[in-house]
């Protein structure tokens, strides 16, 4: 009897060892995914996983080991593990501020990422969805088109809009908007290597207290550019990310680098020019599907109906 139990125990130990050897093989192959065959992972997903930021790989492989329902992980297992690593904040809880100063949000980011349109979408969410008293201020006085664009949005939404040419004017406009619930401030686009231009934005914002800076970055950000964006926009002390133009991103292989370096949560995703329809609250699964598009996230993301309802 004892001999039979011992043999059974040895058999179990050998099975566990073989399973550990398989998972050890995953750890080696994930670091060189294009040449490896990671479990039951498809070729398409394997190429996507090859672009994961190197600092995420140990944690990702550790997480997928716990998630995998079989001896070898599937595409869905990798996607679920990736989603567990993605930081999101699920949008902003906009509120009424009848007895205090307005909540102030500043949108900043590189040139051409869609800051002004994104600002208009958020303003529309506040006005149409939450029935809040909103004010818009632009400091992007370098482009006449930017001022005109924001003025058109403010007219359509029936809200006040102001232009600030300096830090002093910005402070004055904020005081004039003291009765607002929410104020959005648009800033000029500056390339990630334009330290002087970004410094100018910092100077304009000055020592205004209580503002929340949202960094708008395109979903197609290159992993080579992500470090410069975070480093050079760092002086603005952004609180969260908005990933824009997801509909134009054929690949999002820089997102894990962006998320790892910034340590910032993703608030919203944008995927078009329509105001207010084309903005969505971020969720881990949706962001994971941007990184790994071969697996579609299951949770819904549309909030346009709520805005229009």
N, C-alpha and C positions, 0 to 999 in steps of 0.2 A: 504493500500500500504506500509506504513512504517512498519507495523507489519510483513508483508511478507518479506521485505528486512532484517529486524532484524533476523527473523528465518533463512533466507538464510545465513546471516553472521555467526550466531551461528553454523550452520551446517558446514560451511567452517572451522571455528576455531576448531571444534571438529575433523574434518578430518585431519587438520594439526597437532593437538595434538597427534592423533593416529599414524601418520607418524613419529613424533618426538619420540614417545615412542618406535617404532620399531627400529629406529636408536640408541636410548639409549640402547636398548637391544643388538644391535650389539657391542657397546663399551664394554659391560660387557662380552659378549661371546668371543670376539676376544682375550681377556686376558686368556681365558681358552678354546681355540678352540677345543681340542680333545673331550671335553664333550659337546660342544655347537653345534648348527646347524646354521651357518652363512648364512642367506638368502638362495639363490639357489645355494650356493657353494657345489661342489661335495665333497665326503668324502676324496678323494685323495688330492684335493687342500686344504682342511681344515687342513689336517695333515701337509702340507707344510707351511701353514701360521702360524701354531703353533710354528715354529722355528724362526720366525721373532724376531730380536733383540728388547728387551722390550722398548728401547728408541724410536724406530720407530713406535710403535703401535699407540700412539695418533695421530700422523701426518698421518699415513696410513689410519686409520679409518675416519679421517676428510677429506682426499682426496677422498676416495671411495664414501663418501656421495655426493660429488659434481659430481662425474663421473657417478654413477649408473643411468641407463636409466629407471629403474623401481623402485618400492618401496623397493625391496631387491636386493643386488648386486649379480652378477654372477661371475664365475671364471675369465672371461675376464675383468670385472670391477676391480677386485682385482689385476690382472696382470697389467692393465694400471696404477692403482694407485701406484703400486710398482715401475713400470718403471719411473714414475715421480720423484721418490726419489733417483734413482740410478745415481751417478755422473760418467759421462764418458767424455773423451776428444777427442774421435774419431781419435786416431792415431797421429803420428808426421809428421809435414811438413818438411821433409828433404830438404836441400838446398845446393847450391854451395856457397863456401866461398873463392872466388879467392883472395880477398884483406884483409883477416882477418884470425885469427886462426880458426882451425876446430871446429865444434860442437862436444863436447865430451859427450858420454853417458856411464854410468857405470851400469852394471846389477849386482844386489845383491839379496840375499835371502837365505832361509834355504837350507840345503843339499838335493840334489836329486829332485829339483823342475824343472830342465830343463833349467837352465840359459844359458849354452853354446849353446845348440841347438836353443834357442830363439834368442840369439845374432846372430847366423848364419843366421836365417831367416830374421832378421832386416837388416843385412849386405847385404843379397841377394836382399832385397827390394830396397836398395839404389843402388846397382851395376846394377842389371838387369832391375829394373823399372825406376830408376831416372838417371842412367848413371853417378853416382857420384864417386869420387875418395875416396876410403875408406881404413882405416887402422884398424887392430885388435891388441889389446894388452891383454895378459893374465897375471894376478897376481896369478893365481891358480897354484902355483909351487909345491903344496903338492901332487898333483896327476899327474903322468906321462901321464895317459890316457887323462886327460883334455887338456894338452898341445898338445898331438898328435891329439886329436879330432879337436881342433881349427886350427891346422896347416893343417889338411886335408881339412877343409872347406875353408881356405884361398887359398889353392892350386886350389881347384875346381873353386873358384870365380876369381882367378887370381889377388889377392890383397895381400898387404904386411901384415905380422904378426910378432909381437915381443913378447918377454917374459921379464917381469920385476920382479926381485927378491926382490926389495926394493922400498921404496918411491923415493929414489934418482934416481934409474934406470927408474922408471916410468916417472919422470919429464924429464929425458933425452930422453926417447922414444917419449914422446909427442912433444918435440922440434924437434926430427928427423922427425916427421910426420906433421910438420908445413904446408906442402903443400897439405895436405888432406882436403877434404870437411867435412868428418865425421870420427870420431874415436870411436870405441866401446871397452870398457874395461871389461873383464871378471874377476870375483872375486871368491875366494874359497867359497864353501857352508859352512855355519855355522848354527848349530841348534839355534832355537830361545832362548834357555837358555844358549848358549855359549857366555857369555858376553866378555870373554877374547878374543875369536876368532873374534868376531865382532869388538872389540876394535883394534885388529890387522889390520883389513881392514881399519878402520878409520886412523890408523897411516900410512898405505901405501899410502892412498889417500892424506894424509897430508893436506897442505894448497893450493892444486891445485885449482885455481879459474875457474869459468865458467863451471863446470861439472854439468850434470844432472843425478841424481841417479834414476834408475827405479827399484822398488822393485818387484821381481817375487815371487808370492805366489800361491800355488796350489789351484785350485777351490774347492777342497775337504777339505780345511782348517777347522779344528774343532773350534767351537766357544770358546772352553776352551783355545785354543792355540793362537787365534787371538790377545788378549791383549799383550801377551809376545812378539809376533813377532813385533808388532808396537812399543812397548816400547823399546825393546832392539836394534832394527834397527833404532830407532829414531835418534841417533847421526849421522847417515849418511845423515839425512835430505832428504829422498826420495821425489821426485816431483810427482810421479804417480805410479800406480800399473799395473802389467801385470798378468793376471790370467792364469796359465798354467794347462796343462793336464785336460782340461775340458772333454775330451773323456774318461778319467779314473775315473771320479767323479760320484759315484752312488748317492751321496747326497751332496748338497752344503749349508747345513744349518748354516755354519759359516760365510757366505759372508756378511750378513747384519751387523753382529757384526764387521767384519773387516772394512767394509765401514764406519760404524758409528764412530769407534774409530780412524781410520786413517785420516778421512776427505780428502782422496785422490781420484782423479778420476781414472777410469780404462781406460787404453790406448788400450790394445790388449788382445785377447784371443788366446790361442794355444790349438790345439786338435790332435796332432800327431807328428811323427818324421820327416815327409817329409819337406825338405828345397827346395824352400821357401813356398810351398803350405799351410802348416798347421799353418798359423797365420792369424788372422782376426782383423780388427779394431773393437773396442768395441762400442756397442750401448746400450742405456738403456733397450730396449725391449729384446735384447739377454741376457743381464745379468739378467734381471728379470726372464727369462725362465730358467736360471740355478738355481735360488732360488726357482722358482715355475714351475718345468718341466711339470706339467700337462697341461700347456698352452704354445703353441708354438708361438714364436715371428714371426711376419709377414715380417720384413725387412730382406733383404739378407745380408750375412756377408762375403762371399768368396771374397778374393782379389787375389787368386793364378793366375787367368786368366790374370789380369792386370799385374802381375809380369812377366808372361811368354809371354805376347803379345808384 
